[in-house]
Amino acid sequence: MAEQSHLVEPQIENQFGYSSVCMMRRKMCWLLTVVLVAHLGVPLTGAWRAAQPRLQFTHSELIQNGRLLTLPLEAGDLHSLLPDEDRRRLYVGMKDNLLSTSLDDITQNPRKLFWPASPDRVQECLMAGKDSELECANFLRVLHPFNQTHLYVCGTGAFNPRCAFIATSIFHQAEYQTLSYGQTECGKGKCPYDPFQKTASAVVDGELYAGITSDFMSRDSAFFRSLGSRHVIRTEQYDSTWLQDAQFVRVAPLSETDNPEDDKVYMFFTERAQEAEGAAGKVLYSRVARVCKNDIGGQRSLVNKWSTFQKARMVCSVPGPDGLQTHFDQLRK
Ligand SMILES: *[C@@H]1O[C@H](CO)[C@@H](O)[C@H](O)[C@H]1NC(C)=O
């Protein structure tokens, strides 16, 4: 059986376009340009009409309206953006750098915190045959406001994930700063090893809920809760009835009633659906999973595992007697 599935694997990967996605990324130019539309103040002219919702906004319209601001960045891999509306800042998680810039004009006064992977880990990563530009660096993949004064940020650290609380005040101090390894903590269970893995996370009441692959080989896709005072809990490891090859899209807290004991956290993802697989091979489904925020894991069984984890396939259907069921099997961010 095991041999059979190995034979099937390469064809299927092509079928779902995994390899072509990777190829595209490899070809990506690393000089990225951050573009931000300053949307407040002066109304836009031209095609803009308030009565009609805008579904598209073209690059040339931006230029015409003089609303295009660019900030050329050498560090590339623009992955997470975090706007702070109150303080009018925009944080950008990049490769080896956390950028802080003005939300109103990104060209004004950008500040950089240089946060490289440790040189030992970079060496080990290279020895393992990984790519120096695209893998063996610190790709910031988790970026959240933690409290009034701090962000919580994690990076892949050249396949050795690390996290840090970062005081937003440090960006006032100097234009360029460096975060040393000693100022970071272990990021296992919080951030993927591999920067190509799709990840989703949220900080809810001082705890980090993270859908990640939490091992070097990216085989262990899991949903974790960590940080804060409660012990870490997660989904069962390598159990396809919990999660299998999940690609995480979004984590969202939801209060269903006035009672905080009823609060839930939802996670949206795409995963391999073994129950639906037949001769044709691998099948992907979009799903939503739910856990209770007050879950502390089981007592005798499911120790340090979610005891409230449930998941369902996402089905979007057209109502009515001959309504169609449309399945969006690949959720994207
Ligand atoms: C925010 O969290 C950090 C890290 O735990 C802590 O050092 C800091 O005192 C907190 N700030 C506030 C305002 O609670």
The ligand as a MOL file (V3000), in Angstrom:
LIG
                    3D

  0  0  0     0  0            999 V3000
M  V30 BEGIN CTAB
M  V30 COUNTS 14 14 0 0 0
M  V30 BEGIN ATOM
M  V30 1 C 2.9690 43.8670 26.8130 0
M  V30 2 O 3.5790 42.6030 26.8000 0
M  V30 3 C 4.9780 42.6210 27.0540 0
M  V30 4 C 5.4910 41.2100 26.8540 0
M  V30 5 O 4.8400 40.2980 27.6780 0
M  V30 6 C 5.2490 43.1710 28.4460 0
M  V30 7 O 6.6360 43.2120 28.6840 0
M  V30 8 C 4.6460 44.5600 28.5330 0
M  V30 9 O 4.8020 45.0560 29.8460 0
M  V30 10 C 3.1800 44.5390 28.1680 0
M  V30 11 N 2.6620 45.8920 28.0920 0
M  V30 12 C 1.5410 46.2590 28.6770 0
M  V30 13 C 1.1490 47.6880 28.5090 0
M  V30 14 O 0.8520 45.5030 29.3320 0
M  V30 END ATOM
M  V30 BEGIN BOND
M  V30 1 1 1 2
M  V30 2 1 1 10
M  V30 3 1 2 3
M  V30 4 1 3 4
M  V30 5 1 3 6
M  V30 6 1 4 5
M  V30 7 1 6 7
M  V30 8 1 6 8
M  V30 9 1 8 9
M  V30 10 1 8 10
M  V30 11 1 10 11
M  V30 12 1 11 12
M  V30 13 1 12 13
M  V30 14 2 12 14
M  V30 END BOND
M  V30 END CTAB
M  END
